[in-house]
Amino acid sequence: MTGKKRKIRFSIPAAICMLVLFALILAPWAYFSRKAAIQKVDDKLSRRREKATDYLTHTEHIEYYTYSQETTSSMAWFSLEHDPNRYTDLDGDTFSIESFDPAPPSFSFSYEDDVILEFSSMEYEDFYVGSSNNNLEKLEMELLDEVSNLDLHNVGYDDRIFGTVSGNRYLLSKAQIKTVTTYPPTSKNPEPYEEVTYRDRYMIFCEDTEPFLKEWESKFEKNLLAAIITCLTSFAIIFYLEERNGSKGLYTEPGEEKTDDEEITETPDEGREYMSPEAAKALLQDLEQAEQVMGDNGYTKQLRDEISKYL
């Protein structure tokens, strides 16, 4: 006969399985939801890039006049096809027909002969693109190091290059400015003539990722707390039901284990007397001796029948 073997109660592996299941659900959700939060930043930067490209892709006109051999003057203007009313959109960018002031931090620069020129905060007004902002010097230097490692010659007008610097998500792109210069007649050129030139202007738009990631972290913490509460509640219910059914501690206590060598007996019914087979044989022997002396009768026959049931 072997001893009783205790088994770990069902609620323990059930709790472990629930924890693994919730982990398998939360891990991919956390990854893709964080990726979606960064995508929101990229979408906002892309919208800003579209608006800036519209304003930087324009035509500048410069017309020179000669009043005398010593006196020359010029007139400059630019042409845009936009609503002349000034407004600020939901992304924080400010517009008008005469200027474009994207939400900071935004930068622009030129790139000639493999050298970055005129790197400054973006601001467009009256033919000038860029201004100084001492508050952005640290970010400006980090972005300079970042773009210096890029092959800017291969950046197309429709390209969007994303990256992250000091918690700021940035987008690098470029626009093309067309300049039409009209020169007055000279002795060599009796008729006015025009010269058309193009120059590229690179743009960098930045957006702080902290508000977007904080929103993501808040949602993640709420979902994680909900998963933990659900897991603990389910475990508590299963544990309680097992306690009611007689389980104690971390294990369940099984009944007697039956083997092939042991005789299986039925449990006597309540209210019914029980006699072992050995005792029944002994009583039958005593009854036989009594019958030899007294002779058999109906009473002894009835006793023999009752005792024989326990054999």
Buried (B, 14 or more C-beta within 10 A) or exposed (E): EEEEEEEEBBBBEBBEEBBEEBEEEBEEBBEEBBEEBBEBBBEBBBBBBEBBBBBBBBEBBBBBEEEEEEEEEEEEEBEBEBEEEEEEEEBEBEBBBEBBBBBBBBBBBBBEEEEBEBBBBBBBEEEEBBEEBEEBEEBBEEBBEBBEEEEBEEBEEEEBBEBEBEEBBBBBBBBEBBBBBBBBEEEEEEEEEEEEEEEBBBBBBBBEBEEBBEEBEEBBEEBBEEBEEEBEEBBEEBBEEBEEEEBEEEEBEEEEEEEEEEEEEEEEEEEEEEBEEEEBEEBBEEBEEEBEEEEEEEEBEEBBEEBEEBE
